[in-house]
Amino acid sequence: RYLAFVQQQADLLVERTGEFVDAVLAGDVAQAQELFAWSRIPYESIEQIAESFGDLDPAIDAREGDVPMKDWGGFHRIEQALWVDGTTEGMDEIAEQLLADVTTLRDRIAGIEVDVVQIANGSTELLNEVSASKITGEEDRYSHTDLIDFEANLNGSEAAFRAVAPLLEEADPDLKADIEQRFQEVRDALAVYGSGTEYVLYTDLTPADTQALSRAIDTLAEPLSQVASTIVA
């Protein structure tokens, strides 16, 4: 069930990235800006899988400073050009390489195998992505579309949890119910600021807003981190 979700998201990533790249190659800044966060949603929902391949995650998703400038490409290099420079000039090769890299990712995903512990841990890892970068605003530092990534990470985390939930129901139904409630609490906290691709910019949030979101994530991450050990006990 989870592998089917991952493969579906990988296919969607290639499709959406293709449309984003087309806009970049056409020099259509407004269209590329509109498609930027939308094209990244599938990636963010399976980011922990992409990171397991080592070389592909930096190529696709590195931020400025993560890699040497001469090697910096991917989504965020184009994001900088679109929002800081207001142009797609000089981005053709980077955009084409991005599409090649997400296609390679999709092809590699087709051959992966995962066990229930990896799936359960992956659910927690995606929440860690939120607490490590999205909640600080450093991920989409030029477009400020971080909350769209936030929701995508949350969706991926919940998909992984749902895949192992039947095992958790047998092992500890109270823990399962607690986690389900806390997922809903995070969604409720996030819904204040929008949904889908219609979120407020991250820069519109106050420190109190980000603290409230961070608390909601922390209260979910703690019981979620217990799932792997509980279902194999």
Backbone bond lengths (Angstrom), bond angles and torsions (degrees), N, CA, C in turn:
res aa  C-N    CA-C-N  psi(-1)  N-CA   C-N-CA  omega(-1)  CA-C   N-CA-C  phi
1 R - - - 1.464 - - 1.531 111.21 -
2 Y 1.310 116.63 -45.75 1.459 119.01 -179.11 1.523 111.67 -70.07
3 L 1.311 117.41 -40.41 1.460 120.09 178.12 1.526 111.01 -61.35
4 A 1.315 116.86 -36.02 1.469 120.30 177.01 1.526 110.13 -63.38
5 F 1.327 116.91 -40.61 1.467 121.34 176.96 1.519 110.45 -62.23
6 V 1.330 116.30 -46.86 1.463 120.72 -178.25 1.526 111.03 -61.85
7 Q 1.324 116.89 -44.43 1.456 120.19 -179.80 1.530 111.33 -64.57
8 Q 1.326 115.70 -40.09 1.473 119.50 178.66 1.526 110.64 -62.54
9 Q 1.329 116.88 -41.58 1.458 120.84 178.98 1.529 111.14 -67.52
10 A 1.329 117.03 -37.46 1.462 120.60 178.42 1.524 111.03 -64.96
11 D 1.318 116.74 -41.34 1.465 120.64 176.48 1.528 110.71 -62.32
12 L 1.335 115.19 -42.89 1.454 120.27 -179.75 1.526 110.79 -65.79
13 L 1.319 116.43 -36.45 1.466 120.91 178.46 1.521 110.92 -60.14
14 V 1.328 117.30 -45.54 1.461 120.47 179.41 1.527 110.59 -63.13
15 E 1.312 116.09 -43.33 1.471 120.32 -179.62 1.525 111.58 -61.93
16 R 1.323 116.22 -48.97 1.467 119.59 -176.78 1.524 111.83 -71.11
17 T 1.324 116.62 -38.67 1.457 119.17 178.16 1.523 110.46 -63.09
18 G 1.333 116.80 -36.29 1.455 120.45 176.17 1.515 111.85 -58.43
19 E 1.323 117.00 -41.47 1.459 120.64 179.01 1.526 110.90 -68.73
20 F 1.321 116.55 -40.04 1.467 121.20 177.04 1.527 110.04 -62.31
21 V 1.308 116.88 -46.54 1.466 121.73 -179.73 1.525 110.48 -63.23
22 D 1.310 117.93 -39.22 1.461 120.67 177.16 1.530 111.10 -57.65
23 A 1.332 116.09 -41.65 1.464 120.04 179.55 1.527 110.77 -66.57
24 V 1.326 116.36 -39.79 1.472 120.15 177.85 1.523 110.21 -63.27
25 L 1.320 117.31 -46.79 1.465 121.33 -178.17 1.533 111.39 -65.39
26 A 1.322 115.98 -29.02 1.463 120.22 178.61 1.527 112.29 -80.71
27 G 1.329 116.59 -6.81 1.451 120.23 -179.12 1.515 113.70 74.54
28 D 1.328 117.06 19.11 1.463 122.05 -177.48 1.534 109.06 -91.70
29 V 1.316 116.06 90.69 1.460 121.51 -175.21 1.523 111.46 -62.07
30 A 1.321 116.82 -46.21 1.466 120.25 -177.74 1.525 111.37 -61.10
31 Q 1.328 117.40 -44.11 1.456 120.50 179.50 1.522 111.32 -67.12
32 A 1.315 116.60 -40.96 1.463 120.35 178.54 1.526 110.64 -63.08
33 Q 1.314 117.31 -40.11 1.465 120.28 177.22 1.523 110.62 -63.40
34 E 1.307 116.43 -40.64 1.469 120.40 -179.58 1.522 111.41 -65.07
35 L 1.330 116.64 -35.12 1.461 120.77 -175.43 1.529 113.38 -89.64
36 F 1.307 118.20 -11.75 1.458 121.36 -173.68 1.527 112.58 -55.08
37 A 1.321 117.35 -62.91 1.472 120.62 -176.51 1.523 111.22 -66.70
38 W 1.326 116.61 -38.53 1.471 122.16 179.89 1.523 111.00 -59.35
39 S 1.322 116.79 -41.15 1.465 120.09 -178.50 1.518 112.20 -70.96
40 R 1.317 116.98 -23.58 1.462 121.37 -176.90 1.526 113.99 -86.67
41 I 1.316 117.86 -14.34 1.467 120.74 -176.37 1.530 112.48 -54.77
42 P 1.337 119.74 -48.40 1.475 118.44 179.23 1.524 112.59 -61.51
43 Y 1.330 116.51 -36.73 1.466 119.51 179.37 1.529 110.42 -62.74
44 E 1.319 115.90 -46.66 1.459 119.27 -177.15 1.523 112.09 -65.88
45 S 1.320 117.74 -25.45 1.464 120.17 -179.50 1.526 112.54 -76.38
46 I 1.344 117.30 -17.73 1.473 121.11 179.34 1.526 110.67 -128.36
47 E 1.317 116.40 28.05 1.465 120.49 -172.00 1.521 113.02 -60.13
48 Q 1.330 116.65 -35.81 1.463 118.39 -178.73 1.521 111.63 -66.70
49 I 1.321 117.68 -28.13 1.464 121.26 175.05 1.524 109.77 -70.16
50 A 1.325 116.73 -45.13 1.463 121.09 178.65 1.522 111.10 -59.63
51 E 1.316 116.62 -39.85 1.461 120.59 -179.34 1.521 112.01 -65.27
52 S 1.316 117.54 -24.59 1.460 120.35 -178.67 1.523 112.62 -69.81
53 F 1.337 117.22 -16.31 1.462 120.42 179.31 1.533 112.15 -88.42
54 G 1.306 116.90 -5.21 1.460 120.62 172.54 1.516 114.52 77.18
55 D 1.320 117.52 -74.32 1.456 121.22 -172.11 1.520 113.55 -77.26
56 L 1.311 118.21 -25.64 1.456 120.25 -173.12 1.529 113.27 -77.76
57 D 1.300 118.15 -38.11 1.465 119.77 -178.58 1.530 111.74 -61.14
58 P 1.341 120.22 -47.48 1.468 118.27 176.25 1.526 113.08 -61.97
59 A 1.321 117.01 -35.62 1.465 120.08 -179.83 1.522 111.29 -66.54
60 I 1.313 116.64 -36.52 1.461 121.32 -175.75 1.520 112.38 -88.75
61 D 1.332 117.46 -38.42 1.465 120.54 -162.89 1.525 114.90 -129.53
62 A 1.332 118.56 12.10 1.464 119.61 -179.23 1.523 110.51 -65.04
63 R 1.322 114.88 143.75 1.448 120.69 173.16 1.523 109.45 -98.76
64 E 1.302 116.36 165.34 1.460 120.18 179.71 1.528 109.51 -57.76
65 G 1.312 115.72 127.47 1.459 120.59 -178.30 1.512 114.15 98.71
66 D 1.326 116.90 -15.93 1.468 119.92 178.69 1.522 111.97 -74.19
67 V 1.317 116.26 -31.12 1.461 122.77 -178.90 1.522 107.75 -135.32
68 P 1.336 118.32 163.34 1.465 119.49 175.25 1.530 111.09 -56.25
69 M 1.318 116.70 145.01 1.459 120.49 -175.89 1.519 112.44 -56.05
70 K 1.337 116.85 -35.76 1.462 119.46 -178.45 1.526 111.82 -66.57
71 D 1.332 116.47 -20.70 1.469 121.16 -179.22 1.519 113.16 -101.96
72 W 1.326 116.88 -1.44 1.465 119.61 -172.98 1.523 110.89 -77.44
73 G 1.328 115.52 121.23 1.462 121.85 175.97 1.505 109.23 -144.06
74 G 1.325 116.48 -152.51 1.449 120.29 174.95 1.518 113.93 80.20
75 F 1.330 114.07 -167.21 1.455 121.34 -174.93 1.521 113.56 -56.80
76 H 1.326 116.15 -45.98 1.463 118.32 -170.80 1.526 112.93 -76.57
77 R 1.327 117.49 -24.83 1.469 119.12 173.13 1.522 109.61 -66.37
78 I 1.319 116.06 -40.75 1.461 119.83 177.93 1.526 110.12 -70.36
79 E 1.319 116.24 -37.80 1.466 120.03 176.99 1.522 110.67 -56.20
80 Q 1.319 116.78 -44.28 1.466 120.09 179.39 1.527 111.07 -60.78
81 A 1.318 116.48 -44.50 1.461 119.73 179.71 1.526 111.27 -61.90
82 L 1.321 116.97 -40.75 1.457 121.36 -176.22 1.522 112.60 -69.34
83 W 1.326 117.47 -44.19 1.456 120.37 -173.25 1.527 113.76 -95.95
84 V 1.303 117.83 -33.58 1.465 119.92 -178.71 1.525 110.94 -87.13
85 D 1.344 116.20 -47.28 1.456 120.71 -177.72 1.522 112.64 -92.63
86 G 1.330 117.20 -18.59 1.451 121.12 179.53 1.517 113.94 66.22
87 T 1.342 115.98 33.75 1.458 119.98 -176.58 1.523 110.54 -150.93
88 T 1.319 115.62 162.26 1.464 121.45 170.27 1.527 110.54 -107.60
89 E 1.309 116.33 4.09 1.467 120.74 -177.28 1.533 110.51 -59.55
90 G 1.314 115.39 131.22 1.455 121.02 179.36 1.517 114.55 82.65
91 M 1.334 117.12 3.79 1.464 121.10 -176.24 1.525 114.09 -100.00
92 D 1.337 117.85 -2.62 1.470 119.23 -174.85 1.522 112.34 -57.68
93 E 1.307 117.58 -51.33 1.465 120.66 -177.26 1.523 111.23 -65.00
94 I 1.325 116.35 -39.43 1.466 120.69 179.29 1.528 110.27 -65.02
95 A 1.330 116.55 -42.29 1.461 120.39 179.61 1.527 111.20 -64.65
96 E 1.314 116.59 -43.40 1.467 120.26 179.74 1.525 110.79 -64.11
97 Q 1.347 116.83 -38.38 1.458 119.84 177.99 1.522 111.04 -67.81
98 L 1.328 116.74 -36.78 1.471 120.59 176.95 1.524 110.39 -58.96
99 L 1.311 116.88 -46.40 1.459 119.97 179.67 1.527 110.74 -63.76
100 A 1.314 116.95 -39.04 1.469 120.31 177.51 1.522 110.53 -63.69
101 D 1.329 116.84 -39.33 1.468 120.56 -177.27 1.527 111.57 -70.20
102 V 1.330 118.21 -41.56 1.468 118.50 179.28 1.528 110.42 -69.84
103 T 1.327 117.05 -28.77 1.463 120.23 175.42 1.522 110.54 -68.04
104 T 1.335 116.08 -41.12 1.464 120.21 175.65 1.525 110.72 -62.35
105 L 1.321 116.23 -40.95 1.462 120.42 177.65 1.519 110.83 -59.65
106 R 1.316 116.83 -46.60 1.465 120.11 178.40 1.528 111.02 -58.75
107 D 1.313 116.72 -43.22 1.464 120.31 -178.49 1.526 111.31 -66.19
108 R 1.320 117.06 -37.90 1.467 119.49 178.83 1.522 111.26 -69.82
109 I 1.313 116.06 -37.29 1.464 120.32 179.57 1.521 111.05 -61.20
110 A 1.317 116.99 -31.97 1.460 120.68 -178.50 1.522 112.77 -59.55
111 G 1.341 117.62 -21.52 1.453 119.87 -177.40 1.515 115.43 -108.99
112 I 1.342 117.86 8.83 1.455 118.76 -175.67 1.524 112.30 -81.48
113 E 1.309 115.12 157.70 1.455 123.24 171.32 1.520 108.14 -128.89
114 V 1.313 116.39 141.71 1.463 121.03 177.88 1.516 109.34 -136.06
115 D 1.326 115.76 152.54 1.463 119.25 174.91 1.525 109.29 -109.64
116 V 1.315 116.11 176.39 1.463 119.47 -172.77 1.526 112.11 -64.96
117 V 1.325 117.65 -32.59 1.464 120.07 178.98 1.523 110.30 -67.26
118 Q 1.321 116.89 -43.05 1.464 120.43 178.15 1.526 111.06 -62.24
119 I 1.308 116.60 -39.41 1.468 120.04 179.08 1.526 110.25 -65.03
120 A 1.319 116.14 -46.79 1.461 120.07 -179.59 1.527 111.32 -62.96
121 N 1.325 116.60 -43.77 1.460 119.81 178.20 1.520 111.60 -66.48
122 G 1.330 116.08 -33.93 1.458 120.11 177.80 1.513 112.29 -62.59
123 S 1.314 116.43 -33.60 1.457 120.35 177.11 1.519 110.72 -61.36
124 T 1.323 116.56 -42.27 1.464 120.89 178.49 1.518 111.01 -70.50
125 E 1.331 117.30 -38.42 1.462 121.02 -179.31 1.522 111.95 -60.38
126 L 1.315 117.03 -37.07 1.456 119.63 178.84 1.527 111.42 -67.46
127 L 1.325 117.16 -35.47 1.465 119.11 174.36 1.517 110.69 -66.90
128 N 1.328 116.11 -35.36 1.463 119.16 177.09 1.521 111.30 -63.13
129 E 1.341 116.84 -31.87 1.463 120.21 175.77 1.533 109.86 -60.96
130 V 1.312 116.08 -38.79 1.457 119.94 178.83 1.523 110.29 -65.55
131 S 1.323 116.41 -50.45 1.458 119.69 -175.18 1.525 112.46 -70.60
132 A 1.346 117.06 -25.73 1.463 120.22 -177.80 1.521 112.72 -83.63
133 S 1.339 117.89 -33.09 1.463 118.19 -173.77 1.523 114.07 -134.75
134 K 1.327 117.88 -47.56 1.463 118.65 -174.90 1.524 111.99 -62.09
135 I 1.316 116.25 -40.05 1.457 119.89 -175.67 1.521 111.80 -71.93
136 T 1.332 117.05 -15.72 1.466 120.65 178.70 1.525 112.35 -93.93
137 G 1.332 116.99 -14.30 1.451 120.33 -178.59 1.511 114.31 82.80
138 E 1.332 117.67 8.59 1.462 119.30 -176.28 1.527 113.22 -87.14
139 E 1.328 117.98 -13.44 1.456 120.34 -176.26 1.524 111.39 -68.57
140 D 1.326 116.20 -59.04 1.467 121.06 -179.33 1.529 108.18 -106.16
141 R 1.299 114.89 66.55 1.467 120.44 -168.06 1.525 113.83 -71.69
142 Y 1.323 118.09 -12.62 1.469 121.18 179.56 1.533 111.71 -103.61
143 S 1.316 117.03 -40.19 1.470 121.01 -178.95 1.520 112.36 -90.42
144 H 1.335 116.37 -22.77 1.474 123.02 -178.97 1.526 112.30 60.08
145 T 1.332 115.59 36.08 1.471 121.70 178.64 1.525 111.42 -97.84
146 D 1.316 116.77 29.13 1.467 122.17 -172.86 1.523 113.59 -59.06
147 L 1.319 117.84 -33.92 1.464 119.59 -176.25 1.528 111.85 -68.40
148 I 1.323 117.45 -26.09 1.462 120.21 174.64 1.521 109.68 -67.10
149 D 1.338 116.39 -42.76 1.465 120.80 174.93 1.531 110.79 -62.94
150 F 1.312 115.46 -40.44 1.472 122.15 179.66 1.528 109.55 -54.55
151 E 1.329 116.14 -51.04 1.463 119.47 -179.02 1.531 111.34 -63.72
152 A 1.333 117.07 -38.72 1.461 120.32 -179.81 1.525 111.17 -64.50
153 N 1.336 117.06 -41.77 1.462 119.91 174.97 1.525 110.77 -61.43
154 L 1.319 116.03 -41.09 1.465 120.43 179.44 1.525 110.66 -63.85
155 N 1.330 116.46 -42.19 1.459 119.85 178.64 1.527 111.60 -62.45
156 G 1.325 116.06 -42.30 1.459 119.92 178.35 1.511 111.96 -65.36
157 S 1.314 116.21 -39.54 1.454 120.86 178.16 1.521 110.93 -63.12
158 E 1.324 116.47 -43.00 1.459 119.65 -179.15 1.528 111.32 -69.82
159 A 1.341 117.04 -34.81 1.470 119.51 177.49 1.525 110.67 -62.30
160 A 1.332 116.21 -41.06 1.461 119.78 177.52 1.527 110.65 -65.77
161 F 1.316 116.13 -43.31 1.466 119.74 178.04 1.520 111.49 -61.09
162 R 1.318 118.17 -44.88 1.468 121.53 -178.98 1.526 111.33 -61.20
163 A 1.323 116.52 -31.63 1.464 119.68 -179.14 1.530 112.06 -67.02
164 V 1.333 116.94 -31.09 1.466 119.73 -179.19 1.528 112.13 -104.56
165 A 1.324 117.15 -0.90 1.465 120.75 -176.82 1.531 113.94 -58.13
166 P 1.337 119.25 -37.35 1.470 117.43 178.18 1.530 112.83 -60.77
167 L 1.327 117.39 -35.40 1.466 120.41 176.45 1.523 110.78 -68.56
168 L 1.324 115.75 -37.89 1.464 119.50 179.63 1.524 110.45 -69.73
169 E 1.305 117.80 -33.79 1.462 121.56 177.18 1.525 110.57 -58.90
170 E 1.302 116.76 -37.94 1.460 121.07 177.91 1.521 112.00 -73.23
171 A 1.338 115.60 -39.47 1.459 119.76 -173.70 1.529 113.24 -82.60
172 D 1.335 116.53 -40.51 1.464 120.19 -175.98 1.527 109.18 -158.58
173 P 1.330 117.78 82.81 1.471 120.53 -177.25 1.526 113.27 -61.98
174 D 1.330 117.53 -29.67 1.466 119.66 179.15 1.532 110.71 -67.67
175 L 1.325 116.82 -40.05 1.461 120.17 177.53 1.524 110.44 -64.44
176 K 1.309 116.35 -41.61 1.466 120.58 178.42 1.525 110.41 -59.63
177 A 1.325 116.91 -46.77 1.466 120.46 -179.29 1.525 111.05 -64.11
178 D 1.316 116.90 -38.43 1.465 121.73 179.04 1.522 110.53 -62.63
179 I 1.333 116.48 -45.28 1.465 120.75 -179.28 1.524 110.59 -65.35
180 E 1.314 117.04 -41.85 1.465 120.23 178.67 1.524 110.93 -60.12
181 Q 1.307 116.54 -42.00 1.460 120.43 178.61 1.526 110.82 -63.67
182 R 1.331 115.72 -41.13 1.466 118.88 -177.38 1.522 112.65 -72.55
183 F 1.333 116.98 -31.63 1.468 119.00 171.62 1.523 109.54 -59.10
184 Q 1.332 116.23 -44.31 1.461 119.86 -179.32 1.526 110.82 -64.81
185 E 1.308 117.19 -36.79 1.466 120.34 178.96 1.529 111.11 -64.49
186 V 1.330 116.89 -38.63 1.464 119.79 176.78 1.528 109.69 -65.95
187 R 1.323 116.13 -42.88 1.469 119.15 179.16 1.527 111.17 -62.42
188 D 1.298 116.55 -40.32 1.465 120.26 178.91 1.526 110.32 -64.12
189 A 1.332 116.62 -41.08 1.469 120.29 179.53 1.521 111.09 -65.24
190 L 1.323 116.24 -38.35 1.460 121.15 -178.31 1.528 111.49 -74.24
191 A 1.332 116.67 -33.82 1.468 121.49 -176.22 1.523 112.92 -63.07
192 V 1.305 117.01 -18.97 1.462 120.72 177.46 1.528 110.86 -60.02
193 Y 1.336 116.15 -27.82 1.465 120.99 -172.37 1.520 113.89 -105.63
194 G 1.350 118.11 -0.07 1.450 120.47 177.25 1.516 111.69 136.67
195 S 1.336 115.81 -162.14 1.455 121.51 177.71 1.524 108.92 -163.26
196 G 1.339 116.19 160.41 1.461 120.90 177.54 1.514 112.06 57.95
197 T 1.325 116.32 -120.64 1.469 120.26 175.84 1.524 111.24 -104.64
198 E 1.320 116.86 11.46 1.465 121.27 -176.90 1.529 110.69 -109.45
199 Y 1.311 115.89 57.13 1.458 121.24 176.06 1.524 110.71 -100.16
200 V 1.323 115.51 154.81 1.463 119.05 170.84 1.525 108.59 -65.38
201 L 1.312 116.49 157.77 1.454 119.85 175.63 1.523 109.51 -66.35
202 Y 1.310 115.15 148.68 1.458 118.82 -178.67 1.529 111.07 -59.41
203 T 1.315 116.31 -33.26 1.461 120.45 -178.56 1.531 112.36 -68.25
204 D 1.320 117.45 -11.97 1.464 120.57 176.78 1.528 112.20 -80.80
205 L 1.335 117.34 -14.18 1.459 120.72 -178.93 1.523 110.61 -78.30
206 T 1.320 115.51 145.21 1.460 121.46 174.91 1.534 109.33 -90.51
207 P 1.330 118.73 164.18 1.466 120.00 174.20 1.528 112.50 -54.35
208 A 1.330 116.95 -36.12 1.468 120.11 178.63 1.526 110.64 -66.06
209 D 1.326 116.97 -36.71 1.467 120.97 177.48 1.525 110.73 -62.44
210 T 1.318 116.79 -48.86 1.467 119.98 -177.36 1.522 111.24 -67.75
211 Q 1.330 116.91 -33.16 1.465 119.71 176.76 1.521 111.07 -66.10
212 A 1.324 117.19 -39.39 1.465 120.74 179.06 1.534 110.46 -65.06
213 L 1.328 117.42 -42.47 1.459 120.67 177.19 1.524 111.14 -64.69
214 S 1.305 116.12 -40.62 1.464 120.47 179.75 1.523 111.38 -63.28
215 R 1.320 116.67 -40.80 1.473 120.22 178.30 1.517 110.47 -64.02
216 A 1.318 117.19 -41.50 1.465 120.44 179.71 1.529 110.70 -62.55
217 I 1.318 116.77 -41.74 1.464 120.74 177.91 1.522 110.81 -64.13
218 D 1.318 117.08 -43.99 1.465 120.88 -178.56 1.528 111.47 -62.70
219 T 1.324 117.10 -39.07 1.466 119.49 -178.56 1.528 111.44 -71.38
220 L 1.330 116.96 -22.08 1.461 120.77 174.16 1.528 111.31 -84.44
221 A 1.317 116.66 -41.86 1.466 120.66 -174.39 1.528 112.53 -62.75
222 E 1.336 117.01 -34.36 1.471 119.60 -175.92 1.527 111.81 -63.55
223 P 1.334 120.30 -54.83 1.472 118.50 178.13 1.530 112.48 -69.25
224 L 1.333 116.94 -30.73 1.462 119.58 179.99 1.528 110.95 -63.93
225 S 1.317 116.42 -32.31 1.474 120.61 179.84 1.523 112.30 -68.26
226 Q 1.339 117.18 -13.90 1.462 121.61 -179.99 1.526 113.61 -87.92
227 V 1.316 116.98 -9.64 1.464 120.61 -171.66 1.519 112.26 -63.23
228 A 1.320 117.06 -48.46 1.475 120.17 -175.18 1.525 111.30 -57.55
229 S 1.323 116.38 -49.11 1.461 119.35 -178.11 1.521 111.70 -68.39
230 T 1.323 117.23 -29.90 1.465 120.56 -178.56 1.520 111.82 -71.90
231 I 1.322 117.76 -41.35 1.468 119.28 -174.97 1.522 112.79 -78.84
232 V 1.330 117.79 -14.27 1.466 119.52 177.94 1.518 112.00 -107.99
233 A 1.318 116.96 1.59 1.476 120.52 -178.30 1.520 110.99 -65.54
